[in-house]
Amino acid sequence: MGGPVDTRLLCQSWLRSPQEDSDTEEVYRPAGFAFPRRERSRAGYRFDADGTVRRVGAGATDVPEVTTGVWQVDDEDPQGVRIVVGGSPQLLEIADLTPDRLAIRRPPSTDPG
């Protein structure tokens, strides 16, 4: 990505596009994106300019489950976004951010083999 996170681009609803994922990145598209049809709900994030983040995941009955937290650009890594949802802190490393694509780096695998 190169520079700091453009918060104007980040502040919207992003839904996971797993068919575009790679070994190193998870890909998200804006909520209005023309996704291929799928039977299950999509996970995602909603970043608001006031520092609120909503993480959307599939609940037990495949009904979206929304958890609210806070976010901010990381002080030490301008390409990182720190979120705290449900009391759990997490650093999202932004690999790519354009108006229609958000790519988050996957953490390195700790599986020895």
Secondary structure as GFF3:
##gff-version 3
##sequence-region A 1 113
A	DSSP	alpha_helix	7	10	.	.	.	ID=ss1
A	DSSP	beta_strand	13	16	.	.	.	ID=ss2
A	DSSP	three_ten_helix	18	20	.	.	.	ID=ss3
A	DSSP	beta_strand	25	30	.	.	.	ID=ss4
A	DSSP	beta_strand	44	47	.	.	.	ID=ss5
A	DSSP	beta_strand	52	58	.	.	.	ID=ss6
A	DSSP	beta_strand	64	73	.	.	.	ID=ss7
A	DSSP	beta_strand	80	85	.	.	.	ID=ss8
A	DSSP	beta_strand	88	98	.	.	.	ID=ss9
A	DSSP	beta_strand	101	105	.	.	.	ID=ss10
###
